[in-house]
């Protein structure tokens, strides 16, 4: 028995594939990531961030969270979370001028709609629904002109709507939580996004340590600035009811990410508007102190803190990267695994990693794959067997007569199995493309 964790998103991906093939999948990824970036930029603008500080802080955060950015359902879930925070900011500013019943009914309806859609897009939204309920409660508390009774009513209405959306999710509350537990147990210590920063380091993957540390510093610094702004301005500053709820959500998620990397990306993407507003405030402080003289008023420091300097730097970077972007686009949307997959012998049994199996499943339904991205479908023991085979501890399964692999892992190390296959006279490497290779038994 297998439970798809993103039923509605599977339909969207299927429509993209059936309409335009690989370009359809690219379009789905492009639109979903653009929606996330757009909502984050809107949140940053509403929080008082200016364009250049926003760009300067968005770039490192998005690079650090790049593993979470693809045609995956969680990108849409993340956009829902940011949109829900922006809705609370907007509604909190006008709720005191509306009829009580209408104000409360709208919050309940929006909560239900967001939760229903989010849970069908991806089962992880059940956790997000609880987080949104907390963010909304904080936003109503920070909204000026609302009496205690209306704040309580809005909180109850929003929480009820979010909970009803969870009840009408694909598997209901109980089974969804059970499936989340099962997936976590299966993937723990094997799939990188379910692994802790420290566990990854034990396996020699040290790249997540600086990412996690920088993310924690940005989240904590931005969160402390948001609460400092709350103490200074209180409810009189409309930005507070957007900044503080997002900080309450993003900071714990980022810290939890030290224990499971999948939460690190969630926290980093949620803190984007807060970090942009905090960076804008920091730039303002620097400019004020430069105007007062002192060490910050030195000509070079004034130049480095100016918008003109960074516009020039960013323009230069864009010019340098433009040919690379053009080269990447010229190859089309088809991945190297998909190109090599077309060379597979008919009806062969393929051993590959999960990433290579995906396009093969789409383009070569005659080929049987060893594993794909559905870890909970194959189970923990099968994942362990795959790791042992990739590490060349165990041999390739006897029934496999073709192998499609990346030649290097994410750390730049040669895959041990690739070396083993090249040395084994039983296997012939027949094609290589962009870091992937295809072997077949003669």
C-alpha positions as CSV (number, residue, x, y, z in Angstrom):
1,X,0.0,0.0,0.0
2,X,1.4,3.4,-1.0
3,X,0.0,6.9,-0.2
4,X,1.0,9.7,-2.6
5,X,2.0,12.7,-0.5
6,X,1.0,15.3,-3.1
7,X,-2.2,14.2,-4.9
8,X,-3.2,17.5,-6.4
9,X,0.3,18.4,-7.4
10,X,0.7,15.1,-9.2
11,X,-2.2,16.2,-11.4
12,X,-0.5,19.5,-12.1
13,X,2.8,17.8,-13.0
14,X,0.9,15.3,-15.1
15,X,-0.9,18.0,-17.1
16,X,2.4,19.8,-17.6
17,X,4.0,16.6,-18.9
18,X,1.1,15.6,-21.2
19,X,0.8,19.1,-22.7
20,X,4.4,20.0,-23.3
21,X,6.6,17.2,-22.2
22,X,9.8,18.2,-20.4
23,X,9.1,21.9,-21.3
24,X,5.8,21.4,-19.5
25,X,7.6,20.3,-16.3
26,X,9.9,23.2,-16.7
27,X,6.9,25.6,-17.0
28,X,5.4,24.2,-13.8
29,X,8.7,24.6,-12.0
30,X,9.1,28.1,-13.3
31,X,5.6,29.3,-12.5
32,X,5.6,27.8,-9.0
33,X,9.0,29.2,-8.0
34,X,8.1,32.6,-9.5
35,X,4.9,32.6,-7.4
36,X,7.0,31.9,-4.3
37,X,9.5,34.7,-5.2
38,X,6.7,37.0,-6.0
39,X,4.9,36.5,-2.7
40,X,8.2,36.8,-0.8
41,X,9.0,40.1,-2.6
42,X,5.5,41.4,-1.9
43,X,5.9,40.6,1.8
44,X,9.3,42.3,1.8
45,X,7.8,45.4,0.2
46,X,4.9,45.5,2.7
47,X,7.4,45.1,5.5
48,X,9.2,48.3,4.4
49,X,12.1,46.8,2.6
50,X,13.7,48.7,-0.3
51,X,14.7,47.0,-3.6
52,X,18.5,46.9,-3.3
53,X,18.7,45.6,0.3
54,X,16.0,43.1,-0.6
55,X,18.1,41.8,-3.5
56,X,21.3,41.7,-1.4
57,X,19.7,39.5,1.3
58,X,17.5,37.4,-1.0
59,X,20.5,36.1,-3.0
60,X,22.4,34.3,-0.2
61,X,19.3,33.0,1.4
62,X,17.9,31.6,-1.9
63,X,21.3,30.1,-2.7
64,X,21.4,28.4,0.7
65,X,17.8,27.1,0.2
66,X,18.3,26.1,-3.4
67,X,17.9,22.4,-2.6
68,X,14.3,23.2,-1.8
69,X,13.6,25.0,-5.1
70,X,12.3,22.8,-7.9
71,X,9.0,21.6,-9.3
72,X,8.1,20.2,-5.9
73,X,4.8,20.6,-4.1
74,X,6.5,22.1,-1.0
75,X,7.4,25.2,-3.0
76,X,3.6,25.9,-3.4
77,X,3.1,25.1,0.3
78,X,5.7,27.7,1.2
79,X,4.0,30.3,-1.0
80,X,0.7,29.5,0.7
81,X,2.4,30.2,4.1
82,X,3.7,33.5,3.0
83,X,0.4,34.5,1.4
84,X,-1.4,33.5,4.6
85,X,0.8,35.9,6.6
86,X,0.2,38.7,4.1
87,X,-3.6,38.1,4.3
88,X,-3.5,38.4,8.1
89,X,-1.5,41.7,7.7
90,X,-4.1,43.1,5.3
91,X,-7.2,41.8,7.1
92,X,-5.9,42.9,10.5
93,X,-5.8,46.5,9.2
94,X,-9.5,46.6,8.0
95,X,-11.2,44.1,10.3
96,X,-12.1,46.8,12.9
97,X,-14.1,48.7,10.2
98,X,-16.2,45.7,9.1
99,X,-19.2,44.0,10.4
100,X,-18.2,41.5,13.0
101,X,-20.0,38.5,11.4
102,X,-18.5,39.3,8.0
103,X,-15.0,39.8,9.3
104,X,-15.1,36.5,11.2
105,X,-16.7,34.5,8.4
106,X,-14.1,35.7,5.9
107,X,-11.2,34.5,8.1
108,X,-12.9,31.1,8.6
109,X,-13.5,30.7,4.9
110,X,-9.9,31.8,4.0
111,X,-8.5,29.4,6.6
112,X,-10.6,26.5,5.2
113,X,-9.7,27.3,1.6
114,X,-6.0,27.6,2.2
115,X,-5.9,24.5,4.4
116,X,-8.0,22.4,2.0
117,X,-5.9,23.4,-1.0
118,X,-2.6,23.1,0.9
119,X,-3.3,19.7,2.2
120,X,-4.2,18.4,-1.2
121,X,-1.0,19.9,-2.7
122,X,1.2,18.2,-0.1
123,X,0.6,16.4,3.2
124,X,3.2,18.5,5.0
125,X,0.7,21.4,5.0
126,X,-1.0,19.9,8.0
127,X,2.0,21.1,10.1
128,X,1.8,24.4,8.2
129,X,-1.9,24.8,9.0
130,X,-1.1,24.7,12.7
131,X,1.7,27.2,12.2
132,X,-0.6,29.5,10.3
133,X,-3.1,29.3,13.1
134,X,-0.4,30.6,15.5
135,X,0.7,33.3,13.1
136,X,-2.9,34.5,12.6
137,X,-3.5,34.6,16.4
138,X,-0.4,36.8,16.8
139,X,-1.4,39.0,13.9
140,X,-4.9,39.6,15.4
141,X,-3.3,40.4,18.7
142,X,-1.1,43.0,17.0
143,X,-3.9,44.5,14.9
144,X,-4.9,48.0,16.2
145,X,-8.6,48.8,16.9
146,X,-9.7,45.3,17.7
147,X,-11.2,44.5,21.1
148,X,-10.3,41.4,22.9
149,X,-13.6,39.6,22.0
150,X,-13.1,40.2,18.2
151,X,-9.5,39.0,18.5
152,X,-10.6,35.8,20.1
153,X,-13.4,35.3,17.6
154,X,-11.0,35.8,14.6
155,X,-8.5,33.4,16.2
156,X,-11.2,30.7,16.7
157,X,-12.7,31.2,13.2
158,X,-9.3,31.0,11.5
159,X,-8.2,27.9,13.6
160,X,-11.5,26.2,12.9
161,X,-11.3,26.8,9.2
162,X,-7.7,25.5,9.1
163,X,-8.7,22.4,11.1
164,X,-11.7,21.7,8.8
165,X,-9.4,21.8,5.8
166,X,-7.1,19.2,7.5
167,X,-10.1,17.0,8.2
168,X,-11.0,17.0,4.5
169,X,-7.4,16.4,3.4
170,X,-6.7,13.2,1.3
171,X,-6.2,10.9,4.3
172,X,-7.6,12.9,7.2
173,X,-5.7,14.0,10.3
174,X,-4.8,10.6,11.8
175,X,-3.6,8.8,8.7
176,X,-1.7,11.9,7.5
177,X,0.2,12.1,10.8
178,X,0.8,8.3,10.6
179,X,2.2,8.5,7.1
180,X,4.5,11.4,8.1
181,X,5.9,9.2,10.9
182,X,6.4,6.3,8.6
183,X,8.2,8.3,5.9
184,X,10.4,9.9,8.6
185,X,11.4,6.5,10.0
186,X,12.1,5.1,6.5
187,X,14.2,8.1,5.4
188,X,16.1,8.9,8.6
189,X,19.8,8.9,8.1
190,X,19.5,7.8,4.4
191,X,17.7,10.6,2.6
192,X,19.6,13.9,3.1
193,X,16.6,16.1,3.8
194,X,15.6,13.9,6.7
195,X,19.1,13.9,8.1
196,X,20.5,16.2,10.8
197,X,23.3,18.6,10.1
198,X,25.5,16.7,12.5
199,X,24.6,13.3,11.0
200,X,25.4,14.5,7.5
201,X,28.8,15.7,8.8
202,X,29.5,12.2,10.2
203,X,29.1,10.9,6.6
204,X,31.6,13.5,5.4
205,X,28.9,16.0,4.1
206,X,30.1,19.2,5.8
207,X,28.5,21.6,3.3
208,X,25.4,21.9,5.5
209,X,27.2,23.2,8.5
210,X,28.0,26.7,7.1
211,X,24.5,26.9,5.5
212,X,22.8,26.1,8.8
213,X,25.0,28.4,10.8
214,X,24.4,31.4,8.4
215,X,20.7,30.6,8.2
216,X,20.4,30.6,12.0
217,X,22.3,33.9,12.3
218,X,20.1,35.5,9.7
219,X,16.9,34.1,11.3
220,X,17.9,35.0,14.8
221,X,19.2,38.5,13.8
222,X,16.0,39.3,11.8
223,X,13.8,37.9,14.5
224,X,15.4,39.9,17.2
225,X,15.1,43.0,15.1
226,X,11.4,42.3,14.5
227,X,10.7,42.0,18.3
228,X,12.8,45.1,19.0
229,X,10.6,47.0,16.5
230,X,7.6,45.6,18.3
231,X,8.9,47.0,21.6
232,X,9.7,50.4,20.1
233,X,6.5,50.9,18.0
234,X,3.9,48.5,19.3
235,X,0.7,48.1,17.2
236,X,1.1,51.6,15.8
237,X,3.4,50.2,13.1
238,X,1.4,48.2,10.6
239,X,4.5,46.3,9.5
240,X,4.7,44.6,12.9
241,X,1.7,42.3,12.3
242,X,3.6,40.9,9.3
243,X,7.1,40.8,10.7
244,X,6.5,39.3,14.1
245,X,4.2,36.4,12.9
246,X,6.7,35.4,10.2
247,X,9.6,35.6,12.7
248,X,7.7,33.4,15.1
249,X,7.3,30.8,12.3
250,X,10.6,31.0,10.6
251,X,13.1,31.2,13.5
252,X,12.0,27.8,15.2
253,X,11.8,26.2,11.7
254,X,15.4,27.2,11.0
255,X,16.6,25.9,14.3
256,X,14.7,22.7,13.9
257,X,16.5,22.4,10.6
258,X,19.7,21.4,12.5
259,X,17.9,18.2,13.4
260,X,16.2,17.6,10.0
261,X,17.5,19.5,7.0
262,X,14.1,19.7,5.3
263,X,13.0,22.2,7.9
264,X,16.0,24.4,7.3
265,X,14.8,25.4,3.8
266,X,11.3,26.1,5.2
267,X,12.7,28.5,7.7
268,X,15.1,30.2,5.3
269,X,12.3,30.9,2.7
270,X,9.9,32.1,5.4
271,X,12.3,34.6,6.9
272,X,12.9,36.3,3.5
273,X,10.6,39.3,4.0
274,X,11.8,39.8,7.6
275,X,15.4,39.6,6.6
276,X,14.9,42.1,3.8
277,X,13.2,44.6,6.1
278,X,15.9,44.1,8.7
279,X,18.7,44.7,6.1
280,X,17.0,47.9,4.9
281,X,16.9,49.1,8.5
282,X,20.6,48.2,8.9
283,X,21.5,50.1,5.8
284,X,19.6,53.1,7.1
285,X,21.5,53.0,10.4
286,X,24.8,52.8,8.5
287,X,23.9,55.9,6.4
288,X,22.9,57.8,9.5
289,X,26.1,57.2,11.2
290,X,28.1,58.0,8.1
291,X,26.4,61.4,8.1
292,X,27.5,62.0,11.7
293,X,31.1,61.3,10.8
294,X,33.5,58.8,12.5
295,X,35.0,55.6,11.2
296,X,32.0,54.7,9.0
297,X,32.4,58.0,7.2
298,X,35.6,57.0,5.5
299,X,35.3,57.4,1.7
300,X,35.7,53.7,0.9
301,X,33.1,52.6,3.4
302,X,30.7,55.3,2.1
303,X,31.3,54.0,-1.4
304,X,30.7,50.3,-0.3
305,X,27.5,51.3,1.5
306,X,26.1,53.2,-1.5
307,X,23.4,51.9,-3.8
308,X,25.3,52.9,-6.8
309,X,28.3,50.7,-5.9
310,X,26.1,47.6,-5.5
311,X,24.1,48.3,-8.7
312,X,27.4,48.3,-10.6
313,X,28.5,45.1,-8.9
314,X,25.2,43.4,-9.6
315,X,25.2,44.5,-13.2
316,X,28.6,43.1,-13.7
317,X,27.6,39.8,-12.2
318,X,24.5,39.7,-14.4
319,X,26.7,40.3,-17.5
320,X,29.1,37.5,-16.6
321,X,26.3,35.0,-15.8
322,X,24.2,35.8,-18.9
323,X,26.2,33.6,-21.3
324,X,26.0,30.7,-18.8
325,X,22.2,31.1,-18.6
326,X,22.0,31.3,-22.4
327,X,24.1,28.1,-22.7
328,X,21.9,26.3,-20.2
329,X,18.7,27.3,-22.0
330,X,20.2,26.3,-25.4
331,X,20.3,22.7,-24.2
332,X,16.5,22.7,-23.7
333,X,14.6,21.4,-20.7
334,X,15.7,17.7,-21.2
335,X,18.1,16.5,-18.5
336,X,21.1,14.4,-19.3
337,X,19.5,11.4,-17.6
338,X,16.6,11.7,-20.0
339,X,18.9,11.8,-23.0
340,X,20.8,8.7,-21.9
341,X,17.5,7.0,-21.0
342,X,16.6,7.0,-24.7
343,X,19.6,4.8,-25.4
344,X,18.6,2.1,-23.0
345,X,18.0,-1.4,-24.5
346,X,14.4,-2.3,-24.9
347,X,12.7,-4.0,-21.9
348,X,15.9,-3.8,-19.9
349,X,16.0,-3.8,-16.1
350,X,17.6,-0.6,-14.9
351,X,19.7,0.0,-11.8
352,X,20.0,3.7,-11.2
353,X,19.6,6.4,-8.5
354,X,16.2,7.8,-7.9
355,X,16.9,11.0,-9.9
356,X,17.8,9.1,-13.0
357,X,14.8,6.8,-12.7
358,X,12.3,9.7,-12.9
359,X,12.8,10.7,-16.6
360,X,13.2,7.0,-17.5
361,X,9.8,6.2,-16.1
362,X,8.3,9.0,-18.2
363,X,10.0,8.3,-21.5
364,X,10.6,4.6,-21.3
365,X,7.7,2.7,-19.8
366,X,9.1,-0.5,-21.1
367,X,12.1,-0.3,-18.7
368,X,11.8,-1.6,-15.2
369,X,13.6,0.6,-12.6
370,X,15.2,-0.4,-9.3
371,X,14.1,2.7,-7.3
372,X,12.6,6.1,-7.8
373,X,11.8,9.1,-5.6
374,X,9.0,7.4,-3.6
375,X,11.1,6.3,-0.6
376,X,8.0,5.1,1.4
377,X,6.9,2.9,-1.5
378,X,10.2,1.0,-1.5
379,X,10.8,0.9,2.2
380,X,13.9,1.4,4.4
381,X,15.5,-1.9,3.7
382,X,15.5,-1.3,-0.1
383,X,17.0,2.2,0.5
384,X,19.8,0.6,2.6
385,X,20.4,-1.9,-0.2
386,X,20.7,0.9,-2.7
387,X,23.2,2.8,-0.6
388,X,25.4,-0.4,-0.2
389,X,25.3,-0.9,-4.0
390,X,26.2,2.7,-4.8
391,X,29.1,2.3,-2.3
392,X,30.2,-0.8,-4.2
393,X,29.9,-2.9,-1.0
394,X,27.3,-5.1,-2.6
395,X,27.1,-6.0,-6.3
396,X,24.6,-4.7,-8.8
397,X,21.4,-6.9,-8.7
398,X,21.7,-9.9,-10.9
399,X,18.5,-9.1,-12.8
400,X,19.8,-5.7,-13.8
401,X,21.2,-5.5,-17.3
402,X,21.7,-1.7,-17.6
403,X,22.9,1.0,-15.2
404,X,22.5,4.7,-15.4
405,X,24.4,6.8,-12.8
406,X,25.9,10.2,-12.0
407,X,29.7,9.9,-12.0
408,X,30.1,12.2,-9.0
409,X,28.1,12.7,-5.8
410,X,27.1,16.1,-4.4
411,X,30.5,16.5,-2.7
412,X,32.5,16.1,-5.9
413,X,33.6,12.5,-5.1
414,X,33.5,9.8,-7.7
415,X,30.7,7.3,-7.1
416,X,32.3,4.1,-6.0
417,X,29.9,2.0,-8.1
418,X,30.9,4.0,-11.3
419,X,34.6,3.0,-10.7
420,X,33.6,-0.6,-10.0
421,X,31.6,-0.8,-13.2
422,X,34.4,0.6,-15.3
423,X,36.8,-2.0,-14.0
424,X,34.3,-4.9,-14.4
425,X,34.6,-6.7,-17.8
426,X,31.0,-7.7,-17.5
427,X,29.9,-4.1,-18.0
428,X,30.5,-1.8,-21.0
429,X,30.1,2.0,-20.7
430,X,28.3,3.0,-23.9
431,X,27.6,6.6,-23.3
432,X,28.5,9.6,-21.1
433,X,26.8,13.0,-21.0
434,X,27.1,15.9,-18.5
435,X,28.4,13.9,-15.6
436,X,26.1,10.9,-16.2
437,X,27.1,7.5,-17.7
438,X,25.2,4.5,-19.1
439,X,26.5,0.9,-18.8
440,X,25.0,-2.2,-20.3
441,X,25.8,-5.9,-20.0
442,X,27.1,-7.1,-23.5
